[in-house]
């Protein structure tokens, strides 16, 4: 009882359909350019640590071998705002420090993202006083908040992973969108 290929081909007549326009030929990609760029941006975030207190020490632990933030493409610390795209604000920010923080943010190139690390950067923490800024979102937009006082290195890594998901989903022309322009206008940032 052998297989007869002639009988098989007569029983199952399959026809080939033409590929829809734009899905064949030279230049065909299995994904969108925005997704590829988003993936590249998400896995090559260059952090600028703006640490003023104990949260900065916890962030230093994420750079060590135990937690190794380099696994997520963020091993290159940049202490120049013009060479960074992820601002990590850690610790208590006084009202006198707010203009400096804003200046650092404005000097960063687009696209740029901000993570508020710890209770002090997120909401002023235990320092509900006249001299402490009650959250950095009063002076610059924040993309991810990391809770804790101080947060564990695992929480900081989780914040970076959450930011990566945001970056992957962002359009290429983030700065040109009306929503982003309105956000910057609400902070009086040009």
Phi and psi in degrees as GROMACS dihedral restraints (atoms count N, CA, C in turn):
[ dihedral_restraints ]
;  ai    aj    ak    al  type     phi  dphi    fc
    3     4     5     6     1   -92.0    20    10
    4     5     6     7     1   164.1    20    10
    6     7     8     9     1   -84.8    20    10
    7     8     9    10     1   133.2    20    10
    9    10    11    12     1  -106.5    20    10
   10    11    12    13     1   107.7    20    10
   12    13    14    15     1   -67.8    20    10
   13    14    15    16     1   -26.9    20    10
   15    16    17    18     1   -66.3    20    10
   16    17    18    19     1   -42.2    20    10
   18    19    20    21     1   -66.3    20    10
   19    20    21    22     1   -39.0    20    10
   21    22    23    24     1   -64.7    20    10
   22    23    24    25     1   -41.5    20    10
   24    25    26    27     1   -70.3    20    10
   25    26    27    28     1   -29.4    20    10
   27    28    29    30     1   -73.8    20    10
   28    29    30    31     1   -35.4    20    10
   30    31    32    33     1   -72.5    20    10
   31    32    33    34     1   -38.7    20    10
   33    34    35    36     1  -115.4    20    10
   34    35    36    37     1    91.7    20    10
   36    37    38    39     1   -91.6    20    10
   37    38    39    40     1   106.5    20    10
   39    40    41    42     1  -101.2    20    10
   40    41    42    43     1   139.9    20    10
   42    43    44    45     1  -117.7    20    10
   43    44    45    46     1   146.1    20    10
   45    46    47    48     1   -89.3    20    10
   46    47    48    49     1   132.5    20    10
   48    49    50    51     1  -101.1    20    10
   49    50    51    52     1   151.8    20    10
   51    52    53    54     1   -72.4    20    10
   52    53    54    55     1   142.7    20    10
   54    55    56    57     1   -70.1    20    10
   55    56    57    58     1   144.0    20    10
   57    58    59    60     1   -59.5    20    10
   58    59    60    61     1   155.4    20    10
   60    61    62    63     1   -59.5    20    10
   61    62    63    64     1   134.9    20    10
   63    64    65    66     1    91.6    20    10
   64    65    66    67     1    -3.4    20    10
   66    67    68    69     1  -114.7    20    10
   67    68    69    70     1    19.7    20    10
   69    70    71    72     1  -151.5    20    10
   70    71    72    73     1   169.0    20    10
   72    73    74    75     1    85.9    20    10
   73    74    75    76     1  -173.0    20    10
   75    76    77    78     1   -65.2    20    10
   76    77    78    79     1   144.8    20    10
   78    79    80    81     1    84.4    20    10
   79    80    81    82     1     7.3    20    10
   81    82    83    84     1   -75.5    20    10
   82    83    84    85     1   129.2    20    10
   84    85    86    87     1  -121.2    20    10
   85    86    87    88     1   149.1    20    10
   87    88    89    90     1   -84.8    20    10
   88    89    90    91     1    -1.5    20    10
   90    91    92    93     1  -145.1    20    10
   91    92    93    94     1   177.4    20    10
   93    94    95    96     1   -93.7    20    10
   94    95    96    97     1   151.6    20    10
   96    97    98    99     1   -60.7    20    10
   97    98    99   100     1   -38.3    20    10
   99   100   101   102     1   -62.7    20    10
  100   101   102   103     1   -35.3    20    10
  102   103   104   105     1   -70.1    20    10
  103   104   105   106     1   -38.0    20    10
  105   106   107   108     1   -67.0    20    10
  106   107   108   109     1   -45.1    20    10
  108   109   110   111     1   -64.8    20    10
  109   110   111   112     1   -41.7    20    10
  111   112   113   114     1   -60.6    20    10
  112   113   114   115     1   -41.3    20    10
  114   115   116   117     1   -65.0    20    10
  115   116   117   118     1   -41.9    20    10
  117   118   119   120     1   -65.4    20    10
  118   119   120   121     1   -43.6    20    10
  120   121   122   123     1   -63.7    20    10
  121   122   123   124     1   -43.2    20    10
  123   124   125   126     1   -64.1    20    10
  124   125   126   127     1   -32.9    20    10
  126   127   128   129     1   -98.3    20    10
  127   128   129   130     1    15.1    20    10
  129   130   131   132     1  -143.1    20    10
  130   131   132   133     1    43.0    20    10
  132   133   134   135     1   -73.8    20    10
  133   134   135   136     1   130.1    20    10
  135   136   137   138     1  -104.5    20    10
  136   137   138   139     1   108.4    20    10
  138   139   140   141     1   -79.1    20    10
  139   140   141   142     1   145.1    20    10
  141   142   143   144     1  -115.6    20    10
  142   143   144   145     1   103.8    20    10
  144   145   146   147     1   -77.5    20    10
  145   146   147   148     1   124.4    20    10
  147   148   149   150     1  -115.0    20    10
  148   149   150   151     1    82.8    20    10
  150   151   152   153     1  -107.1    20    10
  151   152   153   154     1   129.9    20    10
  153   154   155   156     1  -120.0    20    10
  154   155   156   157     1   -12.8    20    10
  156   157   158   159     1  -147.6    20    10
  157   158   159   160     1  -152.4    20    10
  159   160   161   162     1   -62.9    20    10
  160   161   162   163     1   -27.1    20    10
  162   163   164   165     1   -63.1    20    10
  163   164   165   166     1   -28.8    20    10
  165   166   167   168     1   -63.8    20    10
  166   167   168   169     1   -35.8    20    10
  168   169   170   171     1   -66.2    20    10
  169   170   171   172     1   -41.5    20    10
  171   172   173   174     1   -64.3    20    10
  172   173   174   175     1   -37.3    20    10
  174   175   176   177     1   -64.5    20    10
  175   176   177   178     1   -37.0    20    10
  177   178   179   180     1   -60.0    20    10
  178   179   180   181     1   -32.6    20    10
  180   181   182   183     1   -66.8    20    10
  181   182   183   184     1   -28.6    20    10
  183   184   185   186     1   -69.0    20    10
  184   185   186   187     1   -20.4    20    10
  186   187   188   189     1   -82.3    20    10
  187   188   189   190     1   -17.4    20    10
  189   190   191   192     1   -75.2    20    10
  190   191   192   193     1   172.4    20    10
  192   193   194   195     1   -63.5    20    10
  193   194   195   196     1   -29.4    20    10
  195   196   197   198     1   -65.3    20    10
  196   197   198   199     1   -42.7    20    10
  198   199   200   201     1  -104.9    20    10
  199   200   201   202     1   -35.3    20    10
  201   202   203   204     1    48.0    20    10
  202   203   204   205     1    78.8    20    10
  204   205   206   207     1   -64.9    20    10
  205   206   207   208     1   -13.4    20    10
  207   208   209   210     1   -63.8    20    10
  208   209   210   211     1   -22.2    20    10
  210   211   212   213     1   -60.7    20    10
  211   212   213   214     1   -22.9    20    10
  213   214   215   216     1  -106.4    20    10
  214   215   216   217     1    14.2    20    10
  216   217   218   219     1    81.3    20    10
  217   218   219   220     1    16.1    20    10
  219   220   221   222     1  -115.5    20    10
  220   221   222   223     1    32.6    20    10
  222   223   224   225     1   -79.1    20    10
  223   224   225   226     1   -17.6    20    10
  225   226   227   228     1   -89.9    20    10
  226   227   228   229     1    98.6    20    10
  228   229   230   231     1   -72.7    20    10
  229   230   231   232     1   134.7    20    10
  231   232   233   234     1  -119.9    20    10
  232   233   234   235     1   124.9    20    10
  234   235   236   237     1  -103.9    20    10
  235   236   237   238     1    18.2    20    10
  237   238   239   240     1  -119.2    20    10
  238   239   240   241     1   124.3    20    10
  240   241   242   243     1   -61.3    20    10
  241   242   243   244     1   -26.7    20    10
  243   244   245   246     1   -75.9    20    10
  244   245   246   247     1   -11.2    20    10
  246   247   248   249     1  -115.0    20    10
  247   248   249   250     1    13.1    20    10
  249   250   251   252     1  -123.0    20    10
  250   251   252   253     1   154.7    20    10
  252   253   254   255     1  -128.5    20    10
  253   254   255   256     1    -2.5    20    10
  255   256   257   258     1  -128.2    20    10
  256   257   258   259     1   113.7    20    10
  258   259   260   261     1   -95.1    20    10
  259   260   261   262     1   120.0    20    10
  261   262   263   264     1  -105.4    20    10
  262   263   264   265     1   108.0    20    10
  264   265   266   267     1   -97.4    20    10
  265   266   267   268     1   119.7    20    10
  267   268   269   270     1  -129.4    20    10
  268   269   270   271     1   125.3    20    10
  270   271   272   273     1   105.8    20    10
  271   272   273   274     1  -177.3    20    10
  273   274   275   276     1   -73.7    20    10
  274   275   276   277     1   129.2    20    10
  276   277   278   279     1  -112.9    20    10
  277   278   279   280     1   116.4    20    10
  279   280   281   282     1   -79.1    20    10
  280   281   282   283     1   163.5    20    10
  282   283   284   285     1   -65.2    20    10
  283   284   285   286     1   -28.6    20    10
  285   286   287   288     1   -70.6    20    10
  286   287   288   289     1   -26.1    20    10
  288   289   290   291     1   -83.3    20    10
  289   290   291   292     1   -18.3    20    10
  291   292   293   294     1   -56.5    20    10
  292   293   294   295     1   -45.5    20    10
  294   295   296   297     1   -63.3    20    10
  295   296   297   298     1   -32.0    20    10
  297   298   299   300     1   -69.8    20    10
  298   299   300   301     1   -43.5    20    10
  300   301   302   303     1   -59.4    20    10
  301   302   303   304     1   -44.4    20    10
  303   304   305   306     1   -63.7    20    10
  304   305   306   307     1   -40.2    20    10
  306   307   308   309     1   -63.6    20    10
  307   308   309   310     1   -41.6    20    10
  309   310   311   312     1   -61.3    20    10
  310   311   312   313     1   -44.7    20    10
  312   313   314   315     1   -61.0    20    10
  313   314   315   316     1   -44.5    20    10
  315   316   317   318     1   -67.7    20    10
  316   317   318   319     1   -26.8    20    10
  318   319   320   321     1   -78.3    20    10
  319   320   321   322     1   -14.6    20    10
  321   322   323   324     1   -73.2    20    10
  322   323   324   325     1   144.0    20    10
  324   325   326   327     1   -77.3    20    10
  325   326   327   328     1   152.4    20    10
  327   328   329   330     1   -79.1    20    10
  328   329   330   331     1   147.7    20    10
  330   331   332   333     1   -76.8    20    10
  331   332   333   334     1   148.0    20    10
  333   334   335   336     1  -136.9    20    10
  334   335   336   337     1   147.6    20    10
  336   337   338   339     1  -133.4    20    10
  337   338   339   340     1   155.4    20    10
  339   340   341   342     1  -129.1    20    10
  340   341   342   343     1   134.6    20    10
  342   343   344   345     1  -118.9    20    10
  343   344   345   346     1   124.5    20    10
  345   346   347   348     1   -92.5    20    10
  346   347   348   349     1   111.5    20    10
  348   349   350   351     1   -99.8    20    10
  349   350   351   352     1   119.9    20    10
  351   352   353   354     1    91.6    20    10
  352   353   354   355     1   166.7    20    10
  354   355   356   357     1   -65.7    20    10
  355   356   357   358     1   -36.4    20    10
  357   358   359   360     1   -66.5    20    10
  358   359   360   361     1   -45.8    20    10
  360   361   362   363     1   -70.3    20    10
  361   362   363   364     1   -31.9    20    10
  363   364   365   366     1   -78.2    20    10
  364   365   366   367     1   -40.8    20    10
  366   367   368   369     1  -146.1    20    10
  367   368   369   370     1     9.5    20    10
  369   370   371   372     1    92.1    20    10
  370   371   372   373     1   -13.1    20    10
  372   373   374   375     1    59.5    20    10
  373   374   375   376     1  -138.2    20    10
  375   376   377   378     1   -79.8    20    10
  376   377   378   379     1    -6.4    20    10
  378   379   380   381     1   -93.6    20    10
  379   380   381   382     1    74.8    20    10
  381   382   383   384     1   -88.6    20    10
  382   383   384   385     1    69.9    20    10
  384   385   386   387     1  -125.1    20    10
  385   386   387   388     1   170.2    20    10
  387   388   389   390     1   -66.5    20    10
  388   389   390   391     1   -23.8    20    10
  390   391   392   393     1   -95.1    20    10
  391   392   393   394     1    -9.5    20    10
  393   394   395   396     1  -105.1    20    10
  394   395   396   397     1   132.5    20    10
  396   397   398   399     1   -68.1    20    10
  397   398   399   400     1   126.2    20    10
  399   400   401   402     1   -87.1    20    10
  400   401   402   403     1    61.9    20    10
  402   403   404   405     1   108.2    20    10
  403   404   405   406     1   132.1    20    10
  405   406   407   408     1   -72.4    20    10
  406   407   408   409     1   -12.9    20    10
  408   409   410   411     1   -70.6    20    10
  409   410   411   412     1    -0.5    20    10
  411   412   413   414     1   -77.3    20    10
  412   413   414   415     1   -23.8    20    10
  414   415   416   417     1  -119.4    20    10
  415   416   417   418     1   -27.0    20    10
  417   418   419   420     1  -140.0    20    10
  418   419   420   421     1   151.8    20    10
  420   421   422   423     1   -70.7    20    10
  421   422   423   424     1   143.5    20    10
  423   424   425   426     1  -117.0    20    10
  424   425   426   427     1   135.6    20    10
  426   427   428   429     1   -93.5    20    10
  427   428   429   430     1   -40.0    20    10
  429   430   431   432     1  -136.9    20    10
  430   431   432   433     1   136.1    20    10
  432   433   434   435     1  -107.8    20    10
  433   434   435   436     1   130.6    20    10
  435   436   437   438     1  -109.5    20    10
  436   437   438   439     1   114.7    20    10
  438   439   440   441     1   -77.8    20    10
  439   440   441   442     1   164.8    20    10
  441   442   443   444     1   126.2    20    10
  442   443   444   445     1   157.8    20    10
  444   445   446   447     1  -144.6    20    10
  445   446   447   448     1    86.3    20    10
  447   448   449   450     1   -80.3    20    10
  448   449   450   451     1   157.8    20    10
  450   451   452   453     1   -73.0    20    10
  451   452   453   454     1   148.4    20    10
  453   454   455   456     1   -71.2    20    10
  454   455   456   457     1   157.5    20    10
  456   457   458   459     1   -55.7    20    10
  457   458   459   460     1   -33.4    20    10
  459   460   461   462     1   -62.0    20    10
  460   461   462   463     1   -36.6    20    10
  462   463   464   465     1   -68.8    20    10
  463   464   465   466     1   -38.0    20    10
  465   466   467   468     1   -65.3    20    10
  466   467   468   469     1   -42.5    20    10
  468   469   470   471     1   -61.6    20    10
  469   470   471   472     1   -39.5    20    10
  471   472   473   474     1   -62.7    20    10
  472   473   474   475     1   -39.6    20    10
  474   475   476   477     1   -62.6    20    10
  475   476   477   478     1   -40.1    20    10
  477   478   479   480     1   -66.2    20    10
  478   479   480   481     1   -40.5    20    10
  480   481   482   483     1   -64.4    20    10
  481   482   483   484     1   -39.1    20    10
  483   484   485   486     1   -65.1    20    10
  484   485   486   487     1   -39.1    20    10
  486   487   488   489     1   -64.8    20    10
  487   488   489   490     1   -38.1    20    10
  489   490   491   492     1   -59.6    20    10
  490   491   492   493     1   -39.0    20    10
  492   493   494   495     1   -64.8    20    10
  493   494   495   496     1   -38.5    20    10
  495   496   497   498     1   -64.7    20    10
  496   497   498   499     1   -44.6    20    10
  498   499   500   501     1   -64.2    20    10
  499   500   501   502     1   -40.7    20    10
  501   502   503   504     1   -60.6    20    10
  502   503   504   505     1   -34.8    20    10
  504   505   506   507     1   -89.0    20    10
  505   506   507   508     1    -6.4    20    10
  507   508   509   510     1   -77.3    20    10
  508   509   510   511     1   146.0    20    10
  510   511   512   513     1   -72.1    20    10
  511   512   513   514     1   161.2    20    10
  513   514   515   516     1   -62.7    20    10
  514   515   516   517     1   -38.8    20    10
  516   517   518   519     1  -100.6    20    10
  517   518   519   520     1    57.1    20    10
  519   520   521   522     1   -56.5    20    10
  520   521   522   523     1   -44.7    20    10
  522   523   524   525     1   -65.3    20    10
  523   524   525   526     1   -30.2    20    10
  525   526   527   528     1   -80.9    20    10
  526   527   528   529     1   -11.6    20    10
  528   529   530   531     1   -72.5    20    10
  529   530   531   532     1   149.3    20    10
  531   532   533   534     1   -63.8    20    10
  532   533   534   535     1   -38.7    20    10
  534   535   536   537     1   -61.0    20    10
  535   536   537   538     1   -43.1    20    10
  537   538   539   540     1   -70.0    20    10
  538   539   540   541     1   -38.7    20    10
  540   541   542   543     1   -62.2    20    10
  541   542   543   544     1   -40.1    20    10
  543   544   545   546     1   -64.4    20    10
  544   545   546   547     1   -40.1    20    10
  546   547   548   549     1   -61.4    20    10
  547   548   549   550     1   -48.2    20    10
  549   550   551   552     1   -64.6    20    10
  550   551   552   553     1   -37.4    20    10
  552   553   554   555     1   -64.3    20    10
  553   554   555   556     1   -33.7    20    10
  555   556   557   558     1   -66.7    20    10
  556   557   558   559     1   -22.1    20    10
  558   559   560   561     1  -100.8    20    10
  559   560   561   562     1     5.8    20    10
  561   562   563   564     1    56.9    20    10
  562   563   564   565     1    41.6    20    10
  564   565   566   567     1  -108.5    20    10
  565   566   567   568     1   129.7    20    10
